[in-house]
Amino acid sequence: PGVTLQNEVCETNLVFFDVSGTGKDARDVAAQLIERGVRIGASSATRMRAVTYLDVDASDIDIALDALRTVLR
């Protein structure tokens, strides 16, 4: 999996996403995620940045997604 840029694929471990549609501040979301053991940074009031590392596997991502779903409800 990767990001297509002008017909080139760039593999990345960075995911940027916007939470403005939730009505929540990204910094508050980040703080609530930390309480659940998940570190996803807020780069602005609406934009978040998730980074995976070599020791992060699919089950870790599922845990992070579950925490994010809970916080954004």
N, CA, C and O atoms as a Tripos MOL2 file, in Angstrom:
@<TRIPOS>MOLECULE
protein
  292   291    73     0     0
PROTEIN
NO_CHARGES

@<TRIPOS>ATOM
      1 N           0.8330   -1.2010    0.0000 N.3       1 PRO1
      2 CA          0.0000    0.0000    0.0000 C.3       1 PRO1
      3 C           0.8630    1.2450    0.0000 C.2       1 PRO1
      4 O           1.9230    1.2730    0.6260 O.2       1 PRO1
      5 N           0.4290    2.2410   -0.6760 N.am      2 GLY2
      6 CA          1.1560    3.4950   -0.7120 C.3       2 GLY2
      7 C           0.2890    4.6050   -1.2420 C.2       2 GLY2
      8 O          -0.9040    4.4190   -1.4820 O.2       2 GLY2
      9 N           0.8820    5.7420   -1.4220 N.am      3 VAL3
     10 CA          0.1930    6.9170   -1.9260 C.3       3 VAL3
     11 C           0.6410    7.1430   -3.3580 C.2       3 VAL3
     12 O           1.8380    7.1290   -3.6460 O.2       3 VAL3
     13 N          -0.3070    7.3490   -4.2560 N.am      4 THR4
     14 CA          0.0480    7.5880   -5.6510 C.3       4 THR4
     15 C           0.2520    9.0820   -5.8730 C.2       4 THR4
     16 O          -0.6380    9.8870   -5.5980 O.2       4 THR4
     17 N           1.4070    9.4370   -6.3620 N.am      5 LEU5
     18 CA          1.7540   10.8130   -6.6540 C.3       5 LEU5
     19 C           2.1990   10.8960   -8.1060 C.2       5 LEU5
     20 O           3.2730   10.4100   -8.4610 O.2       5 LEU5
     21 N           1.3890   11.5000   -8.9260 N.am      6 GLN6
     22 CA          1.7290   11.6580  -10.3390 C.3       6 GLN6
     23 C           2.2830   10.3710  -10.9290 C.2       6 GLN6
     24 O           3.3880   10.3470  -11.4700 O.2       6 GLN6
     25 N           1.5100    9.3120  -10.8190 N.am      7 ASN7
     26 CA          1.8480    8.0030  -11.3730 C.3       7 ASN7
     27 C           3.0160    7.3120  -10.6820 C.2       7 ASN7
     28 O           3.5370    6.3250  -11.2020 O.2       7 ASN7
     29 N           3.4310    7.7980   -9.5410 N.am      8 GLU8
     30 CA          4.4790    7.1440   -8.7690 C.3       8 GLU8
     31 C           3.8950    6.7240   -7.4270 C.2       8 GLU8
     32 O           3.0580    7.4310   -6.8650 O.2       8 GLU8
     33 N           4.3240    5.5950   -6.9200 N.am      9 VAL9
     34 CA          3.8550    5.1370   -5.6230 C.3       9 VAL9
     35 C           4.9210    5.4580   -4.5840 C.2       9 VAL9
     36 O           6.1000    5.1520   -4.7600 O.2       9 VAL9
     37 N           4.4830    6.0680   -3.5220 N.am     10 CYS10
     38 CA          5.3700    6.4290   -2.4130 C.3      10 CYS10
     39 C           4.8520    5.7250   -1.1680 C.2      10 CYS10
     40 O           3.7720    6.0550   -0.6770 O.2      10 CYS10
     41 N           5.6010    4.7690   -0.6540 N.am     11 GLU11
     42 CA          5.1930    4.0800    0.5620 C.3      11 GLU11
     43 C           5.5280    4.9580    1.7490 C.2      11 GLU11
     44 O           6.6080    5.5440    1.8180 O.2      11 GLU11
     45 N           4.5920    5.0460    2.6870 N.am     12 THR12
     46 CA          4.7910    5.9140    3.8320 C.3      12 THR12
     47 C           4.2070    5.2880    5.0880 C.2      12 THR12
     48 O           3.3200    4.4380    5.0180 O.2      12 THR12
     49 N           4.7020    5.7080    6.2140 N.am     13 ASN13
     50 CA          4.1630    5.2660    7.4880 C.3      13 ASN13
     51 C           3.4270    6.4160    8.1750 C.2      13 ASN13
     52 O           3.1360    6.3480    9.3690 O.2      13 ASN13
     53 N           3.1300    7.4600    7.4250 N.am     14 LEU14
     54 CA          2.4320    8.6320    7.9490 C.3      14 LEU14
     55 C           0.9980    8.6590    7.4490 C.2      14 LEU14
     56 O           0.7350    8.4160    6.2720 O.2      14 LEU14
     57 N           0.0710    8.9590    8.3590 N.am     15 VAL15
     58 CA         -1.3360    9.1300    7.9870 C.3      15 VAL15
     59 C          -1.7980   10.4420    8.5750 C.2      15 VAL15
     60 O          -1.7310   10.6430    9.7880 O.2      15 VAL15
     61 N          -2.2680   11.3440    7.7180 N.am     16 PHE16
     62 CA         -2.8090   12.6220    8.1550 C.3      16 PHE16
     63 C          -4.3150   12.5850    7.9560 C.2      16 PHE16
     64 O          -4.7930   12.1150    6.9240 O.2      16 PHE16
     65 N          -5.0670   13.0760    8.9340 N.am     17 PHE17
     66 CA         -6.5140   13.1140    8.7750 C.3      17 PHE17
     67 C          -7.1020   14.3040    9.5220 C.2      17 PHE17
     68 O          -6.5060   14.8410   10.4560 O.2      17 PHE17
     69 N          -8.2900   14.6950    9.0790 N.am     18 ASP18
     70 CA         -8.9770   15.8830    9.5760 C.3      18 ASP18
     71 C         -10.1710   15.4500   10.4220 C.2      18 ASP18
     72 O         -10.9520   14.5930   10.0080 O.2      18 ASP18
     73 N         -10.3100   16.0370   11.5960 N.am     19 VAL19
     74 CA        -11.4250   15.6950   12.4810 C.3      19 VAL19
     75 C         -12.4510   16.8190   12.5770 C.2      19 VAL19
     76 O         -13.3100   16.7910   13.4580 O.2      19 VAL19
     77 N         -12.3760   17.7990   11.6930 N.am     20 SER20
     78 CA        -13.2810   18.9490   11.7850 C.3      20 SER20
     79 C         -14.7500   18.5550   11.6900 C.2      20 SER20
     80 O         -15.6020   19.2100   12.2900 O.2      20 SER20
     81 N         -15.0570   17.4990   10.9470 N.am     21 GLY21
     82 CA        -16.4310   17.0590   10.8040 C.3      21 GLY21
     83 C         -17.0180   16.4580   12.0700 C.2      21 GLY21
     84 O         -18.2250   16.2270   12.1470 O.2      21 GLY21
     85 N         -16.1800   16.2040   13.0570 N.am     22 THR22
     86 CA        -16.6500   15.6040   14.3110 C.3      22 THR22
     87 C         -17.0550   16.6560   15.3340 C.2      22 THR22
     88 O         -17.7220   16.3440   16.3200 O.2      22 THR22
     89 N         -16.6510   17.9050   15.0980 N.am     23 GLY23
     90 CA        -16.9230   18.9630   16.0640 C.3      23 GLY23
     91 C         -15.9730   18.9400   17.2480 C.2      23 GLY23
     92 O         -16.1750   19.6680   18.2200 O.2      23 GLY23
     93 N         -14.9410   18.1110   17.1770 N.am     24 LYS24
     94 CA        -13.9850   18.0040   18.2750 C.3      24 LYS24
     95 C         -12.6570   18.6330   17.8800 C.2      24 LYS24
     96 O         -12.2860   18.6590   16.7070 O.2      24 LYS24
     97 N         -11.9580   19.1330   18.8750 N.am     25 ASP25
     98 CA        -10.6330   19.7100   18.6710 C.3      25 ASP25
     99 C          -9.6080   18.5770   18.6410 C.2      25 ASP25
    100 O          -9.6080   17.7140   19.5200 O.2      25 ASP25
    101 N          -8.7510   18.5800   17.6510 N.am     26 ALA26
    102 CA         -7.7640   17.5140   17.4870 C.3      26 ALA26
    103 C          -6.8620   17.3840   18.7100 C.2      26 ALA26
    104 O          -6.4510   16.2760   19.0550 O.2      26 ALA26
    105 N          -6.5500   18.4880   19.3650 N.am     27 ARG27
    106 CA         -5.6930   18.4200   20.5580 C.3      27 ARG27
    107 C          -6.3960   17.6960   21.6970 C.2      27 ARG27
    108 O          -5.7660   16.9510   22.4470 O.2      27 ARG27
    109 N          -7.7160   17.9160   21.8290 N.am     28 ASP28
    110 CA         -8.4800   17.1950   22.8450 C.3      28 ASP28
    111 C          -8.5570   15.7060   22.5100 C.2      28 ASP28
    112 O          -8.4410   14.8550   23.3920 O.2      28 ASP28
    113 N          -8.7530   15.4050   21.2290 N.am     29 VAL29
    114 CA         -8.7860   14.0130   20.7840 C.3      29 VAL29
    115 C          -7.4530   13.3440   21.1130 C.2      29 VAL29
    116 O          -7.4290   12.2280   21.6310 O.2      29 VAL29
    117 N          -6.3520   14.0180   20.8180 N.am     30 ALA30
    118 CA         -5.0220   13.4710   21.0960 C.3      30 ALA30
    119 C          -4.8550   13.1920   22.5920 C.2      30 ALA30
    120 O          -4.3110   12.1540   22.9700 O.2      30 ALA30
    121 N          -5.3140   14.0990   23.4320 N.am     31 ALA31
    122 CA         -5.1930   13.9200   24.8850 C.3      31 ALA31
    123 C          -6.0140   12.7260   25.3630 C.2      31 ALA31
    124 O          -5.5650   11.9670   26.2210 O.2      31 ALA31
    125 N          -7.2120   12.5580   24.8110 N.am     32 GLN32
    126 CA         -8.0580   11.4300   25.1940 C.3      32 GLN32
    127 C          -7.4760   10.1000   24.6920 C.2      32 GLN32
    128 O          -7.6220    9.0650   25.3430 O.2      32 GLN32
    129 N          -6.8240   10.1420   23.5440 N.am     33 LEU33
    130 CA         -6.1760    8.9350   23.0250 C.3      33 LEU33
    131 C          -5.0020    8.5260   23.9060 C.2      33 LEU33
    132 O          -4.7960    7.3390   24.1620 O.2      33 LEU33
    133 N          -4.2380    9.5040   24.3680 N.am     34 ILE34
    134 CA         -3.1010    9.2210   25.2600 C.3      34 ILE34
    135 C          -3.5920    8.4680   26.4950 C.2      34 ILE34
    136 O          -2.9370    7.5330   26.9590 O.2      34 ILE34
    137 N          -4.7550    8.8800   27.0310 N.am     35 GLU35
    138 CA         -5.3240    8.2000   28.2010 C.3      35 GLU35
    139 C          -5.6280    6.7340   27.9110 C.2      35 GLU35
    140 O          -5.7080    5.9160   28.8270 O.2      35 GLU35
    141 N          -5.7980    6.4060   26.6250 N.am     36 ARG36
    142 CA         -6.0900    5.0400   26.2090 C.3      36 ARG36
    143 C          -4.8430    4.3290   25.6710 C.2      36 ARG36
    144 O          -4.9360    3.2360   25.1120 O.2      36 ARG36
    145 N          -3.6810    4.9580   25.8460 N.am     37 GLY37
    146 CA         -2.4300    4.3460   25.4340 C.3      37 GLY37
    147 C          -2.0990    4.4830   23.9610 C.2      37 GLY37
    148 O          -1.2300    3.7760   23.4500 O.2      37 GLY37
    149 N          -2.7850    5.3890   23.2730 N.am     38 VAL38
    150 CA         -2.5640    5.5850   21.8340 C.3      38 VAL38
    151 C          -2.0220    6.9910   21.6180 C.2      38 VAL38
    152 O          -2.6260    7.9700   22.0570 O.2      38 VAL38
    153 N          -0.8880    7.0880   20.9430 N.am     39 ARG39
    154 CA         -0.2990    8.3960   20.6620 C.3      39 ARG39
    155 C          -0.4910    8.7440   19.1940 C.2      39 ARG39
    156 O           0.1770    8.1990   18.3150 O.2      39 ARG39
    157 N          -1.4200    9.6660   18.9460 N.am     40 ILE40
    158 CA         -1.6320   10.2500   17.6220 C.3      40 ILE40
    159 C          -1.5880   11.7500   17.8430 C.2      40 ILE40
    160 O          -2.3610   12.2840   18.6380 O.2      40 ILE40
    161 N          -0.7020   12.4260   17.1560 N.am     41 GLY41
    162 CA         -0.4890   13.8390   17.3930 C.3      41 GLY41
    163 C          -1.4780   14.7370   16.6820 C.2      41 GLY41
    164 O          -2.0580   14.3660   15.6610 O.2      41 GLY41
    165 N          -1.6620   15.9210   17.2350 N.am     42 ALA42
    166 CA         -2.4800   16.9650   16.6150 C.3      42 ALA42
    167 C          -1.5390   18.0160   16.0600 C.2      42 ALA42
    168 O          -0.7250   18.5780   16.7940 O.2      42 ALA42
    169 N          -1.6460   18.2830   14.7700 N.am     43 SER43
    170 CA         -0.7850   19.3020   14.1670 C.3      43 SER43
    171 C          -1.5070   20.6360   14.0450 C.2      43 SER43
    172 O          -0.8880   21.6470   13.7130 O.2      43 SER43
    173 N          -2.8090   20.6490   14.3080 N.am     44 SER44
    174 CA         -3.6040   21.8700   14.3690 C.3      44 SER44
    175 C          -4.8740   21.5370   15.1280 C.2      44 SER44
    176 O          -4.9940   20.4420   15.6770 O.2      44 SER44
    177 N          -5.8150   22.4500   15.1690 N.am     45 ALA45
    178 CA         -7.0710   22.2110   15.8800 C.3      45 ALA45
    179 C          -7.9270   21.1540   15.1910 C.2      45 ALA45
    180 O          -8.8220   20.5810   15.8110 O.2      45 ALA45
    181 N          -7.6580   20.8930   13.9110 N.am     46 THR46
    182 CA         -8.4990   19.9470   13.1740 C.3      46 THR46
    183 C          -7.7250   18.8070   12.5170 C.2      46 THR46
    184 O          -8.3290   17.8320   12.0700 O.2      46 THR46
    185 N          -6.4270   18.9150   12.4530 N.am     47 ARG47
    186 CA         -5.6260   17.9320   11.7070 C.3      47 ARG47
    187 C          -4.8110   17.0710   12.6530 C.2      47 ARG47
    188 O          -4.2160   17.5610   13.6130 O.2      47 ARG47
    189 N          -4.7940   15.7620   12.3590 N.am     48 MET48
    190 CA         -4.0480   14.8200   13.1810 C.3      48 MET48
    191 C          -3.0500   14.0570   12.3260 C.2      48 MET48
    192 O          -3.1950   13.9490   11.1080 O.2      48 MET48
    193 N          -2.0310   13.5300   13.0010 N.am     49 ARG49
    194 CA         -0.9570   12.8130   12.3060 C.3      49 ARG49
    195 C          -0.6440   11.5370   13.0650 C.2      49 ARG49
    196 O          -0.2570   11.5690   14.2330 O.2      49 ARG49
    197 N          -0.8180   10.4100   12.3820 N.am     50 ALA50
    198 CA         -0.4810    9.1120   12.9580 C.3      50 ALA50
    199 C           0.7520    8.5740   12.2430 C.2      50 ALA50
    200 O           0.9040    8.7340   11.0320 O.2      50 ALA50
    201 N           1.6270    7.9350   13.0110 N.am     51 VAL51
    202 CA          2.8660    7.3750   12.4640 C.3      51 VAL51
    203 C           2.9900    5.9390   12.9570 C.2      51 VAL51
    204 O           2.8120    5.6620   14.1430 O.2      51 VAL51
    205 N           3.2980    5.0320   12.0380 N.am     52 THR52
    206 CA          3.5650    3.6610   12.4550 C.3      52 THR52
    207 C           5.0680    3.4100   12.4000 C.2      52 THR52
    208 O           5.8020    4.0660   11.6600 O.2      52 THR52
    209 N           5.4990    2.4550   13.1940 N.am     53 TYR53
    210 CA          6.9080    2.0850   13.2510 C.3      53 TYR53
    211 C           7.0250    0.5930   12.9790 C.2      53 TYR53
    212 O           6.0110   -0.0980   12.8780 O.2      53 TYR53
    213 N           8.2160    0.1000   12.8620 N.am     54 LEU54
    214 CA          8.4480   -1.3010   12.5430 C.3      54 LEU54
    215 C           7.7960   -2.2630   13.5320 C.2      54 LEU54
    216 O           7.3760   -3.3550   13.1480 O.2      54 LEU54
    217 N           7.7070   -1.8680   14.7980 N.am     55 ASP55
    218 CA          7.1360   -2.7670   15.7950 C.3      55 ASP55
    219 C           5.6170   -2.6490   15.9160 C.2      55 ASP55
    220 O           5.0190   -3.3090   16.7650 O.2      55 ASP55
    221 N           4.9850   -1.8240   15.0870 N.am     56 VAL56
    222 CA          3.5260   -1.6870   15.0740 C.3      56 VAL56
    223 C           2.9650   -2.6770   14.0570 C.2      56 VAL56
    224 O           3.3400   -2.6670   12.8850 O.2      56 VAL56
    225 N           2.0520   -3.5360   14.5340 N.am     57 ASP57
    226 CA          1.4640   -4.5130   13.6160 C.3      57 ASP57
    227 C          -0.0320   -4.2340   13.4270 C.2      57 ASP57
    228 O          -0.5610   -3.2660   13.9740 O.2      57 ASP57
    229 N          -0.6960   -5.0750   12.6610 N.am     58 ALA58
    230 CA         -2.1050   -4.8660   12.3260 C.3      58 ALA58
    231 C          -2.9870   -4.8350   13.5770 C.2      58 ALA58
    232 O          -3.9410   -4.0590   13.6360 O.2      58 ALA58
    233 N          -2.6810   -5.6620   14.5690 N.am     59 SER59
    234 CA         -3.4970   -5.6550   15.7880 C.3      59 SER59
    235 C          -3.3250   -4.3460   16.5570 C.2      59 SER59
    236 O          -4.2770   -3.8630   17.1700 O.2      59 SER59
    237 N          -2.1200   -3.7640   16.5310 N.am     60 ASP60
    238 CA         -1.8950   -2.4630   17.1620 C.3      60 ASP60
    239 C          -2.7170   -1.3770   16.4690 C.2      60 ASP60
    240 O          -3.2680   -0.4910   17.1230 O.2      60 ASP60
    241 N          -2.7930   -1.4540   15.1580 N.am     61 ILE61
    242 CA         -3.5760   -0.4770   14.3990 C.3      61 ILE61
    243 C          -5.0590   -0.6380   14.7160 C.2      61 ILE61
    244 O          -5.7730    0.3570   14.8410 O.2      61 ILE61
    245 N          -5.5270   -1.8650   14.8460 N.am     62 ASP62
    246 CA         -6.9190   -2.1030   15.2290 C.3      62 ASP62
    247 C          -7.2290   -1.5040   16.5960 C.2      62 ASP62
    248 O          -8.2930   -0.9170   16.7950 O.2      62 ASP62
    249 N          -6.3080   -1.6500   17.5250 N.am     63 ILE63
    250 CA         -6.4800   -1.0670   18.8720 C.3      63 ILE63
    251 C          -6.5710    0.4530   18.7720 C.2      63 ILE63
    252 O          -7.4270    1.0700   19.4070 O.2      63 ILE63
    253 N          -5.6890    1.0540   17.9750 N.am     64 ALA64
    254 CA         -5.7040    2.5080   17.8030 C.3      64 ALA64
    255 C          -7.0050    2.9640   17.1610 C.2      64 ALA64
    256 O          -7.5760    3.9720   17.5750 O.2      64 ALA64
    257 N          -7.4770    2.2440   16.1660 N.am     65 LEU65
    258 CA         -8.7370    2.6000   15.5000 C.3      65 LEU65
    259 C          -9.9190    2.4840   16.4540 C.2      65 LEU65
    260 O         -10.8060    3.3370   16.4420 O.2      65 LEU65
    261 N          -9.9450    1.4500   17.2740 N.am     66 ASP66
    262 CA        -11.0180    1.3070   18.2580 C.3      66 ASP66
    263 C         -11.0120    2.4730   19.2350 C.2      66 ASP66
    264 O         -12.0670    3.0120   19.5670 O.2      66 ASP66
    265 N          -9.8340    2.8640   19.6930 N.am     67 ALA67
    266 CA         -9.7260    4.0000   20.6110 C.3      67 ALA67
    267 C         -10.1850    5.2810   19.9280 C.2      67 ALA67
    268 O         -10.8970    6.0890   20.5260 O.2      67 ALA67
    269 N          -9.7820    5.4640   18.6880 N.am     68 LEU68
    270 CA        -10.1830    6.6600   17.9450 C.3      68 LEU68
    271 C         -11.7000    6.6950   17.7610 C.2      68 LEU68
    272 O         -12.3170    7.7460   17.9380 O.2      68 LEU68
    273 N         -12.3020    5.5690   17.4110 N.am     69 ARG69
    274 CA        -13.7630    5.5120   17.2780 C.3      69 ARG69
    275 C         -14.4560    5.8910   18.5850 C.2      69 ARG69
    276 O         -15.4360    6.6370   18.5830 O.2      69 ARG69
    277 N         -13.9420    5.3720   19.6970 N.am     70 THR70
    278 CA        -14.5290    5.6690   21.0090 C.3      70 THR70
    279 C         -14.4430    7.1520   21.3180 C.2      70 THR70
    280 O         -15.4240    7.7560   21.7530 O.2      70 THR70
    281 N         -13.2850    7.7380   21.1000 N.am     71 VAL71
    282 CA        -13.0670    9.1550   21.4260 C.3      71 VAL71
    283 C         -13.9080   10.0600   20.5190 C.2      71 VAL71
    284 O         -14.3970   11.0980   20.9650 O.2      71 VAL71
    285 N         -14.0760    9.6800   19.2730 N.am     72 LEU72
    286 CA        -14.8050   10.5370   18.3340 C.3      72 LEU72
    287 C         -16.3190   10.3840   18.4210 C.2      72 LEU72
    288 O         -17.0470   11.1510   17.7900 O.2      72 LEU72
    289 N         -16.8040    9.4260   19.1770 N.am     73 ARG73
    290 CA        -18.2680    9.2720   19.3340 C.3      73 ARG73
    291 C         -18.8420   10.4050   20.1130 C.2      73 ARG73
    292 O         -20.0510   10.4460   20.3430 O.2      73 ARG73
@<TRIPOS>BOND
     1     1     2 1
     2     2     3 1
     3     3     4 2
     4     3     5 am
     5     5     6 1
     6     6     7 1
     7     7     8 2
     8     7     9 am
     9     9    10 1
    10    10    11 1
    11    11    12 2
    12    11    13 am
    13    13    14 1
    14    14    15 1
    15    15    16 2
    16    15    17 am
    17    17    18 1
    18    18    19 1
    19    19    20 2
    20    19    21 am
    21    21    22 1
    22    22    23 1
    23    23    24 2
    24    23    25 am
    25    25    26 1
    26    26    27 1
    27    27    28 2
    28    27    29 am
    29    29    30 1
    30    30    31 1
    31    31    32 2
    32    31    33 am
    33    33    34 1
    34    34    35 1
    35    35    36 2
    36    35    37 am
    37    37    38 1
    38    38    39 1
    39    39    40 2
    40    39    41 am
    41    41    42 1
    42    42    43 1
    43    43    44 2
    44    43    45 am
    45    45    46 1
    46    46    47 1
    47    47    48 2
    48    47    49 am
    49    49    50 1
    50    50    51 1
    51    51    52 2
    52    51    53 am
    53    53    54 1
    54    54    55 1
    55    55    56 2
    56    55    57 am
    57    57    58 1
    58    58    59 1
    59    59    60 2
    60    59    61 am
    61    61    62 1
    62    62    63 1
    63    63    64 2
    64    63    65 am
    65    65    66 1
    66    66    67 1
    67    67    68 2
    68    67    69 am
    69    69    70 1
    70    70    71 1
    71    71    72 2
    72    71    73 am
    73    73    74 1
    74    74    75 1
    75    75    76 2
    76    75    77 am
    77    77    78 1
    78    78    79 1
    79    79    80 2
    80    79    81 am
    81    81    82 1
    82    82    83 1
    83    83    84 2
    84    83    85 am
    85    85    86 1
    86    86    87 1
    87    87    88 2
    88    87    89 am
    89    89    90 1
    90    90    91 1
    91    91    92 2
    92    91    93 am
    93    93    94 1
    94    94    95 1
    95    95    96 2
    96    95    97 am
    97    97    98 1
    98    98    99 1
    99    99   100 2
   100    99   101 am
   101   101   102 1
   102   102   103 1
   103   103   104 2
   104   103   105 am
   105   105   106 1
   106   106   107 1
   107   107   108 2
   108   107   109 am
   109   109   110 1
   110   110   111 1
   111   111   112 2
   112   111   113 am
   113   113   114 1
   114   114   115 1
   115   115   116 2
   116   115   117 am
   117   117   118 1
   118   118   119 1
   119   119   120 2
   120   119   121 am
   121   121   122 1
   122   122   123 1
   123   123   124 2
   124   123   125 am
   125   125   126 1
   126   126   127 1
   127   127   128 2
   128   127   129 am
   129   129   130 1
   130   130   131 1
   131   131   132 2
   132   131   133 am
   133   133   134 1
   134   134   135 1
   135   135   136 2
   136   135   137 am
   137   137   138 1
   138   138   139 1
   139   139   140 2
   140   139   141 am
   141   141   142 1
   142   142   143 1
   143   143   144 2
   144   143   145 am
   145   145   146 1
   146   146   147 1
   147   147   148 2
   148   147   149 am
   149   149   150 1
   150   150   151 1
   151   151   152 2
   152   151   153 am
   153   153   154 1
   154   154   155 1
   155   155   156 2
   156   155   157 am
   157   157   158 1
   158   158   159 1
   159   159   160 2
   160   159   161 am
   161   161   162 1
   162   162   163 1
   163   163   164 2
   164   163   165 am
   165   165   166 1
   166   166   167 1
   167   167   168 2
   168   167   169 am
   169   169   170 1
   170   170   171 1
   171   171   172 2
   172   171   173 am
   173   173   174 1
   174   174   175 1
   175   175   176 2
   176   175   177 am
   177   177   178 1
   178   178   179 1
   179   179   180 2
   180   179   181 am
   181   181   182 1
   182   182   183 1
   183   183   184 2
   184   183   185 am
   185   185   186 1
   186   186   187 1
   187   187   188 2
   188   187   189 am
   189   189   190 1
   190   190   191 1
   191   191   192 2
   192   191   193 am
   193   193   194 1
   194   194   195 1
   195   195   196 2
   196   195   197 am
   197   197   198 1
   198   198   199 1
   199   199   200 2
   200   199   201 am
   201   201   202 1
   202   202   203 1
   203   203   204 2
   204   203   205 am
   205   205   206 1
   206   206   207 1
   207   207   208 2
   208   207   209 am
   209   209   210 1
   210   210   211 1
   211   211   212 2
   212   211   213 am
   213   213   214 1
   214   214   215 1
   215   215   216 2
   216   215   217 am
   217   217   218 1
   218   218   219 1
   219   219   220 2
   220   219   221 am
   221   221   222 1
   222   222   223 1
   223   223   224 2
   224   223   225 am
   225   225   226 1
   226   226   227 1
   227   227   228 2
   228   227   229 am
   229   229   230 1
   230   230   231 1
   231   231   232 2
   232   231   233 am
   233   233   234 1
   234   234   235 1
   235   235   236 2
   236   235   237 am
   237   237   238 1
   238   238   239 1
   239   239   240 2
   240   239   241 am
   241   241   242 1
   242   242   243 1
   243   243   244 2
   244   243   245 am
   245   245   246 1
   246   246   247 1
   247   247   248 2
   248   247   249 am
   249   249   250 1
   250   250   251 1
   251   251   252 2
   252   251   253 am
   253   253   254 1
   254   254   255 1
   255   255   256 2
   256   255   257 am
   257   257   258 1
   258   258   259 1
   259   259   260 2
   260   259   261 am
   261   261   262 1
   262   262   263 1
   263   263   264 2
   264   263   265 am
   265   265   266 1
   266   266   267 1
   267   267   268 2
   268   267   269 am
   269   269   270 1
   270   270   271 1
   271   271   272 2
   272   271   273 am
   273   273   274 1
   274   274   275 1
   275   275   276 2
   276   275   277 am
   277   277   278 1
   278   278   279 1
   279   279   280 2
   280   279   281 am
   281   281   282 1
   282   282   283 1
   283   283   284 2
   284   283   285 am
   285   285   286 1
   286   286   287 1
   287   287   288 2
   288   287   289 am
   289   289   290 1
   290   290   291 1
   291   291   292 2
@<TRIPOS>SUBSTRUCTURE
     1 PRO1         2 RESIDUE 1 A PRO
     2 GLY2         6 RESIDUE 1 A GLY
     3 VAL3        10 RESIDUE 1 A VAL
     4 THR4        14 RESIDUE 1 A THR
     5 LEU5        18 RESIDUE 1 A LEU
     6 GLN6        22 RESIDUE 1 A GLN
     7 ASN7        26 RESIDUE 1 A ASN
     8 GLU8        30 RESIDUE 1 A GLU
     9 VAL9        34 RESIDUE 1 A VAL
    10 CYS10       38 RESIDUE 1 A CYS
    11 GLU11       42 RESIDUE 1 A GLU
    12 THR12       46 RESIDUE 1 A THR
    13 ASN13       50 RESIDUE 1 A ASN
    14 LEU14       54 RESIDUE 1 A LEU
    15 VAL15       58 RESIDUE 1 A VAL
    16 PHE16       62 RESIDUE 1 A PHE
    17 PHE17       66 RESIDUE 1 A PHE
    18 ASP18       70 RESIDUE 1 A ASP
    19 VAL19       74 RESIDUE 1 A VAL
    20 SER20       78 RESIDUE 1 A SER
    21 GLY21       82 RESIDUE 1 A GLY
    22 THR22       86 RESIDUE 1 A THR
    23 GLY23       90 RESIDUE 1 A GLY
    24 LYS24       94 RESIDUE 1 A LYS
    25 ASP25       98 RESIDUE 1 A ASP
    26 ALA26      102 RESIDUE 1 A ALA
    27 ARG27      106 RESIDUE 1 A ARG
    28 ASP28      110 RESIDUE 1 A ASP
    29 VAL29      114 RESIDUE 1 A VAL
    30 ALA30      118 RESIDUE 1 A ALA
    31 ALA31      122 RESIDUE 1 A ALA
    32 GLN32      126 RESIDUE 1 A GLN
    33 LEU33      130 RESIDUE 1 A LEU
    34 ILE34      134 RESIDUE 1 A ILE
    35 GLU35      138 RESIDUE 1 A GLU
    36 ARG36      142 RESIDUE 1 A ARG
    37 GLY37      146 RESIDUE 1 A GLY
    38 VAL38      150 RESIDUE 1 A VAL
    39 ARG39      154 RESIDUE 1 A ARG
    40 ILE40      158 RESIDUE 1 A ILE
    41 GLY41      162 RESIDUE 1 A GLY
    42 ALA42      166 RESIDUE 1 A ALA
    43 SER43      170 RESIDUE 1 A SER
    44 SER44      174 RESIDUE 1 A SER
    45 ALA45      178 RESIDUE 1 A ALA
    46 THR46      182 RESIDUE 1 A THR
    47 ARG47      186 RESIDUE 1 A ARG
    48 MET48      190 RESIDUE 1 A MET
    49 ARG49      194 RESIDUE 1 A ARG
    50 ALA50      198 RESIDUE 1 A ALA
    51 VAL51      202 RESIDUE 1 A VAL
    52 THR52      206 RESIDUE 1 A THR
    53 TYR53      210 RESIDUE 1 A TYR
    54 LEU54      214 RESIDUE 1 A LEU
    55 ASP55      218 RESIDUE 1 A ASP
    56 VAL56      222 RESIDUE 1 A VAL
    57 ASP57      226 RESIDUE 1 A ASP
    58 ALA58      230 RESIDUE 1 A ALA
    59 SER59      234 RESIDUE 1 A SER
    60 ASP60      238 RESIDUE 1 A ASP
    61 ILE61      242 RESIDUE 1 A ILE
    62 ASP62      246 RESIDUE 1 A ASP
    63 ILE63      250 RESIDUE 1 A ILE
    64 ALA64      254 RESIDUE 1 A ALA
    65 LEU65      258 RESIDUE 1 A LEU
    66 ASP66      262 RESIDUE 1 A ASP
    67 ALA67      266 RESIDUE 1 A ALA
    68 LEU68      270 RESIDUE 1 A LEU
    69 ARG69      274 RESIDUE 1 A ARG
    70 THR70      278 RESIDUE 1 A THR
    71 VAL71      282 RESIDUE 1 A VAL
    72 LEU72      286 RESIDUE 1 A LEU
    73 ARG73      290 RESIDUE 1 A ARG
